């Protein structure tokens, strides 16, 4: 009888242990399930926040019309350019000397602020303030006591420290006026003083130009100001494509060993933009201006490894208009070649041409998305969307409360 009681006790203990184990397993399963669900929710929440803070989110929120407009870097339109921006929402404006000549610093600041106010996506407000021969603003005394000197002059007077200080001053000068983009530095390497690009270039030695470009790009990055390397693949000893179609007969080996060097230095330093020239570069594409050539853009993307924004030189220049007279066709070719931004004096016409080309299937919307994503990423890199992100974060915090 005693043995039977002990046996029953053991069975009860085992049953209790098994029951407890089962209960523990159930509880563990429930807790694990809850934790897994919490982690999943947290992961989804993080992913959602990351997505909403990403340029992909901004892209996905845009209409086709807004996306195509982002690809237009318009010459400042005549008339009410603020009303034009409010209507079309272009990616940016380029301002020339005629705008600054009879204007005041105060009015420039007010205009730039108003342009950003009417823009759904902050604009690239740009200018060619290279220093030396090409100054759009500082050549007028109401803006600066004396024009910015050329890079070569600055270097001869103050070395590389002088170049850095000059770039910093130039960036601050533009930023105070409300401008955020300088279409500089010149990365071309001329051969001699008689060459078209020589007065604007730093040196005839590619190594020196590469060093100059690297210092300048690094300082613009420090100052949170966008800049642009120009004019790829390099003018070298060629003529002026503002005036006519220019054919560049140089060998590929020369272009790659000489002219590419400063562009490679600028790209390595983090240059956000590269401007492509209108010269017909036989070594890459003997039929089309570089700005309209897929082959030239492939060199920039695949050989040079550039992942930033590619912008055309002005599409009103004779290097394009004497090659193809129809601005609408030129715009389509520019996009098909691989340009992200079209620098143009006929912005409305070319915007409408691209839009029509997407709608009729000549250009895919995926192709547009590629360019707009690069543009948005570039804008984000200098804080264009910080206000929107802060507002989004505040909204999420309010919702959590």
C-alpha positions in Angstrom: 0.0 0.0 0.0 2.8 2.3 0.9 4.5 1.5 -2.4 1.3 2.3 -4.2 1.0 5.7 -2.5 4.6 6.6 -3.4 3.9 5.6 -6.9 0.8 7.8 -7.0 2.8 10.7 -5.5 5.5 10.3 -8.2 2.8 10.3 -10.9 1.2 13.4 -9.4 4.6 15.2 -9.3 5.3 14.2 -12.9 1.9 15.3 -14.0 2.4 18.7 -12.2 5.8 19.1 -13.7 4.5 18.2 -17.2 1.6 20.6 -16.6 3.9 23.3 -15.5 6.2 22.7 -18.4 3.2 22.9 -20.8 2.0 26.1 -19.1 5.5 27.5 -19.3 5.8 26.5 -23.0 2.4 28.2 -23.7 3.4 31.3 -21.8 6.8 31.4 -23.5 5.1 30.9 -26.9 2.7 33.8 -26.1 5.4 36.1 -24.9 7.6 35.2 -27.9 4.7 35.8 -30.2 4.1 39.2 -28.5 7.8 40.1 -28.7 8.0 39.0 -32.3 4.9 41.1 -33.1 6.4 44.1 -31.2 9.7 43.7 -33.1 7.8 43.4 -36.4 5.8 46.6 -35.6 8.9 48.4 -34.6 10.8 47.3 -37.7 7.9 48.4 -39.9 7.7 51.7 -38.1 11.5 52.2 -38.6 11.2 51.3 -42.2 8.2 53.6 -42.6 10.1 56.5 -41.0 13.2 55.8 -43.1 11.1 55.7 -46.2 9.3 58.9 -45.4 12.6 60.6 -44.8 14.0 59.2 -48.1 14.1 60.9 -51.5 12.2 57.8 -52.8 9.2 58.9 -50.7 9.5 62.4 -52.2 9.7 61.0 -55.7 6.6 58.7 -55.1 4.6 61.7 -54.0 5.2 63.6 -57.2 3.0 63.8 -60.2 4.6 63.2 -63.7 4.4 66.9 -64.3 6.2 67.7 -61.1 8.9 65.2 -61.9 9.6 66.4 -65.4 9.7 70.0 -64.1 12.5 69.1 -61.7 14.6 68.3 -64.8 14.5 71.9 -66.0 17.2 74.3 -65.0 15.7 77.4 -66.7 17.5 80.6 -67.7 15.7 83.2 -65.5 12.5 83.8 -67.6 11.7 87.3 -68.8 8.7 89.0 -67.1 7.3 87.7 -63.9 9.7 84.8 -63.2 8.1 84.2 -59.8 4.7 83.6 -61.4 6.3 81.3 -63.9 7.9 79.2 -61.2 4.6 79.1 -59.3 2.9 77.7 -62.4 5.6 75.2 -63.6 7.6 74.3 -60.5 10.9 74.0 -62.3 13.9 72.4 -60.6 15.9 75.6 -60.7 16.8 78.9 -62.3 20.1 80.2 -63.7 20.6 83.9 -63.2 22.7 86.0 -65.6 24.3 89.5 -65.3 21.2 91.3 -66.7 19.2 90.3 -63.6 21.8 91.7 -61.2 23.0 94.8 -63.1 20.2 97.2 -62.1 19.1 95.3 -59.0 20.0 95.7 -55.3 21.2 93.0 -52.9 18.0 93.5 -50.9 15.8 92.8 -53.9 17.8 89.8 -54.9 17.4 88.3 -51.4 13.6 89.0 -51.5 13.3 87.5 -54.9 15.1 84.3 -54.0 13.0 83.9 -50.8 9.8 84.4 -52.8 10.9 81.8 -55.4 11.5 79.2 -52.6 8.2 80.2 -51.0 6.2 79.4 -54.2 8.1 76.2 -54.9 6.7 72.8 -53.7 10.3 71.5 -53.9 13.1 73.9 -53.1 14.8 75.3 -56.2 18.4 75.3 -57.4 19.1 79.0 -57.5 22.3 79.1 -59.6 24.7 81.5 -61.2 28.1 81.3 -63.1 30.3 83.1 -60.6 33.6 81.6 -61.7 35.9 84.5 -60.9 37.9 86.4 -63.5 36.4 86.6 -66.9 33.0 85.2 -65.9 31.4 87.0 -62.9 27.6 87.5 -63.0 27.3 89.4 -59.7 30.5 90.6 -58.2 31.4 92.8 -61.2 28.7 95.2 -60.0 29.8 97.5 -57.1 26.5 97.3 -55.2 27.3 93.7 -54.4 31.1 93.7 -53.9 33.9 96.2 -53.8 35.7 94.3 -56.5 35.0 91.3 -58.7 36.2 87.9 -57.7 39.5 87.2 -59.3 40.2 84.1 -61.4 41.4 81.0 -59.8 44.9 81.4 -61.3 45.2 85.0 -60.0 44.1 83.9 -56.5 46.6 81.0 -56.5 49.5 83.3 -57.6 48.7 85.7 -54.8 47.9 83.2 -51.9 48.6 79.6 -52.9 46.2 76.8 -52.1 45.2 78.6 -48.9 44.1 81.5 -51.0 42.1 79.3 -53.3 40.3 77.7 -50.3 39.6 81.1 -48.7 38.4 82.6 -52.0 36.0 79.6 -52.5 34.7 80.0 -49.0 34.1 83.7 -49.5 32.3 83.1 -52.8 30.0 80.5 -51.2 29.1 82.8 -48.4 28.6 85.7 -50.8 26.1 83.6 -52.8 24.4 82.2 -49.8 23.8 85.6 -48.3 22.0 86.6 -51.5 19.8 83.4 -51.3 21.7 81.6 -54.1 22.7 78.0 -53.4 24.5 76.8 -56.5 27.6 78.0 -58.3 28.1 76.6 -61.8 31.8 76.3 -61.3 34.7 75.3 -61.2 36.2 75.1 -64.7 37.8 71.7 -65.0 38.9 72.2 -68.6 42.6 72.1 -69.5 43.6 74.4 -72.4 46.9 74.0 -74.3 47.8 77.6 -74.8 46.7 81.2 -74.2 45.2 81.3 -77.7 42.6 78.6 -76.8 39.0 79.7 -76.2 38.8 78.4 -72.7 42.2 79.6 -71.5 41.0 82.9 -69.9 38.5 80.9 -67.7 40.8 78.0 -66.9 43.2 77.5 -64.0 46.2 76.1 -65.9 47.4 74.3 -69.0 48.7 71.5 -66.8 46.2 68.8 -66.0 47.8 67.9 -62.6 47.5 71.6 -61.5 43.9 71.8 -62.6 43.1 68.6 -60.8 44.5 70.0 -57.6 42.6 73.2 -58.0 39.3 71.4 -58.7 39.8 69.2 -55.6 40.4 72.1 -53.3 37.4 74.0 -54.7 35.0 71.1 -54.5 36.0 70.2 -51.0 35.5 73.8 -49.8 32.1 74.1 -51.5 31.1 70.9 -49.7 32.3 72.4 -46.4 30.1 75.5 -47.0 27.1 73.3 -48.0 26.9 75.0 -51.4 26.4 73.1 -54.6 28.9 73.3 -57.4 29.4 72.0 -60.9 32.4 70.7 -62.8 32.5 71.9 -66.4 32.7 71.3 -69.3 33.0 67.5 -69.7 34.9 65.9 -71.6 37.0 69.1 -71.7 37.4 71.9 -74.2 41.2 71.5 -74.5 42.3 73.4 -77.5 38.9 73.6 -79.2 36.8 76.6 -80.2 33.7 78.2 -78.7 30.6 76.1 -78.9 28.5 79.2 -78.0 29.1 80.3 -81.6 29.1 77.2 -83.8 29.3 73.4 -83.9 32.8 72.5 -82.7 34.4 69.2 -83.7 37.1 67.8 -81.3 39.3 65.4 -83.3 41.6 64.4 -80.4 42.5 60.8 -79.7 40.7 58.9 -76.9 44.1 58.3 -75.2 44.6 62.1 -74.9 41.2 62.7 -73.5 41.5 60.0 -70.9 45.1 60.7 -69.8 44.9 64.5 -69.9 41.4 66.1 -69.9 39.7 63.5 -67.7 42.2 64.0 -64.8 40.5 67.2 -63.3 37.1 65.7 -63.6 38.2 62.5 -61.9 39.7 64.6 -59.1 36.4 66.5 -58.7 34.3 63.4 -58.7 36.5 61.8 -56.1 36.1 64.9 -54.0 32.3 64.6 -54.1 31.3 67.1 -56.8 27.5 66.9 -57.0 27.1 68.0 -60.7 29.0 67.7 -64.0 28.1 69.9 -67.0 28.6 68.3 -70.4 29.7 70.5 -73.3 28.3 70.7 -76.8 31.6 69.8 -78.6 31.4 66.8 -81.0 34.0 64.5 -79.6 35.0 62.2 -82.4 36.7 59.7 -80.1 33.4 59.0 -78.4 30.7 60.0 -80.8 31.5 61.7 -84.1 27.8 62.3 -84.9 26.4 64.1 -81.9 27.4 66.9 -79.6 28.6 65.5 -76.3 25.5 66.9 -74.5 23.2 64.8 -76.8 25.5 61.7 -76.9 24.7 58.5 -75.0 28.2 57.4 -75.6 29.7 60.4 -73.8 27.3 60.0 -70.9 28.4 56.3 -70.6 32.0 57.5 -70.3 31.0 59.7 -67.5 28.8 57.1 -65.7 30.7 53.9 -66.4 34.3 54.8 -67.0 34.5 57.8 -64.6 32.1 56.3 -62.1 30.0 59.5 -61.6 26.7 58.9 -59.9 25.6 62.5 -59.4 23.6 64.9 -61.5 24.6 65.5 -65.1 23.5 68.8 -66.6 23.7 70.1 -70.1 25.5 73.3 -71.0 23.0 75.9 -72.2 20.8 74.3 -74.9 20.4 77.7 -76.6 24.1 77.7 -77.6 24.9 77.3 -81.3 26.7 74.0 -80.6 23.2 72.6 -80.3 20.9 74.9 -82.3 23.1 74.7 -85.4 23.0 70.9 -85.0 19.3 70.6 -84.4 17.0 73.6 -84.7 13.9 72.2 -83.0 14.2 72.8 -79.2 11.6 70.2 -78.5 13.6 67.5 -80.3 16.8 68.7 -78.6 15.2 68.3 -75.2 14.1 64.7 -76.0 17.6 63.8 -77.3 19.1 65.4 -74.1 17.0 63.2 -71.9 17.6 60.1 -74.0 21.4 60.7 -73.9 21.3 60.6 -70.1 21.1 64.2 -68.8 19.4 64.8 -65.5 19.1 68.5 -65.8 18.5 70.6 -69.0 19.9 74.1 -68.8 17.6 76.0 -71.1 16.4 79.3 -72.3 13.1 77.8 -73.6 12.0 76.0 -70.4 8.3 75.8 -71.1 8.6 74.5 -74.6 11.2 71.8 -73.6 9.3 70.9 -70.4 6.2 70.3 -72.5 8.2 68.3 -75.1 9.5 65.9 -72.5 6.1 65.5 -70.8 4.6 64.7 -74.2 7.4 62.2 -74.9 6.7 60.4 -71.7 3.0 60.2 -72.3 3.4 58.8 -75.8 6.0 56.3 -74.7 9.1 57.9 -76.5 10.7 58.3 -73.0 9.8 55.9 -70.2 8.7 57.3 -66.8 11.4 55.0 -65.2 14.0 57.1 -67.1 12.5 60.3 -65.7 12.5 58.7 -62.2 16.2 58.0 -62.4 17.1 61.6 -63.1 14.6 63.1 -60.6 15.9 60.8 -57.8 19.4 62.0 -58.4 18.3 65.6 -58.3 16.3 65.1 -55.1 19.3 63.3 -53.5 21.6 66.2 -54.5 19.1 68.7 -53.0 18.8 66.6 -49.9 22.6 66.5 -49.4 22.6 70.2 -48.7 19.6 70.2 -46.5 16.8 71.3 -48.9 14.3 69.1 -47.1 15.3 69.6 -43.5 12.2 71.7 -42.8 9.9 69.1 -44.2 11.6 66.3 -42.2 11.3 68.3 -39.0 7.7 69.0 -39.6 7.1 65.2 -40.3 8.9 64.3 -37.1 6.9 66.7 -35.1 3.7 65.3 -36.5 4.8 61.8 -35.6 5.6 62.9 -32.0 2.2 64.6 -31.7 0.5 61.4 -33.0 2.4 59.3 -30.5 1.2 61.4 -27.6 
